Amino acid sequence: MPKVKVKSNRSAAKRFKLTGSGKVKRARGGGSHLNAKKNRKRKRRLNEPEFLTGSAAKRIKTYVPYK
């Protein structure tokens, strides 16, 4: 009996990436508009990726099995 392929959650696949070591990487929100009142340091930090840990990362890995 062949193995059944699992469908990826398409919304999760567009928002999260898996690194080579298996960490889950995501973009930070809040950097696309109303930037005039945010200071330079804050905007720079919003540009850096964030890595999920614990149960959140486990859940996302089930949503995106083939990335």
C-alpha positions as CSV (number, residue, x, y, z in Angstrom):
1,M,0.0,0.0,0.0
2,P,1.6,3.4,-1.0
3,K,2.1,6.1,1.5
4,V,-0.3,8.9,1.5
5,K,1.1,12.4,0.8
6,V,0.1,15.1,3.2
7,K,-1.1,18.4,1.7
8,S,0.8,21.5,2.8
9,N,-1.2,24.3,4.4
10,R,-0.8,26.9,1.7
11,S,-1.1,29.9,4.0
12,A,1.6,28.6,6.3
13,A,3.8,27.7,3.3
14,K,3.8,31.3,2.2
15,R,4.5,32.7,5.7
16,F,7.1,30.3,7.1
17,K,10.4,28.8,5.8
18,L,12.4,25.9,7.2
19,T,16.1,26.4,7.5
20,G,18.6,23.7,6.7
21,S,19.0,22.8,10.4
22,G,15.2,22.5,10.8
23,K,14.4,25.8,12.5
24,V,11.2,27.6,11.5
25,K,11.8,31.2,10.2
26,R,9.2,33.9,10.0
27,A,9.0,37.6,9.1
28,R,8.1,40.1,11.7
29,G,5.0,42.1,11.2
30,G,4.5,45.9,11.4
31,G,7.0,47.2,9.0
32,S,5.0,47.9,5.9
33,H,3.2,51.2,6.7
34,L,3.1,54.0,9.2
35,N,6.9,54.0,9.2
36,A,7.5,57.7,9.6
37,K,6.8,57.6,13.4
38,K,8.9,54.5,14.0
39,N,12.6,55.1,14.8
40,R,15.4,53.7,12.7
41,K,16.4,51.0,15.2
42,R,12.8,49.7,15.4
43,K,12.5,49.5,11.6
44,R,15.8,47.7,11.4
45,R,14.7,45.1,14.0
46,L,11.5,44.6,12.1
47,N,13.5,43.6,9.0
48,E,15.3,40.8,10.8
49,P,13.7,37.3,10.8
50,E,12.4,35.6,13.9
51,F,12.8,31.9,14.7
52,L,9.9,30.0,16.3
53,T,10.6,27.6,19.2
54,G,8.8,25.0,21.1
55,S,5.2,24.0,20.4
56,A,4.7,26.7,17.9
57,A,7.5,25.4,15.7
58,K,6.3,21.9,16.0
59,R,2.8,22.9,14.9
60,I,4.2,24.8,11.8
61,K,6.3,21.8,10.8
62,T,3.2,19.7,10.6
63,Y,1.6,22.3,8.3
64,V,4.5,22.5,6.0
65,P,5.8,18.9,5.7
66,Y,7.9,19.2,2.5
67,K,9.7,22.6,2.7
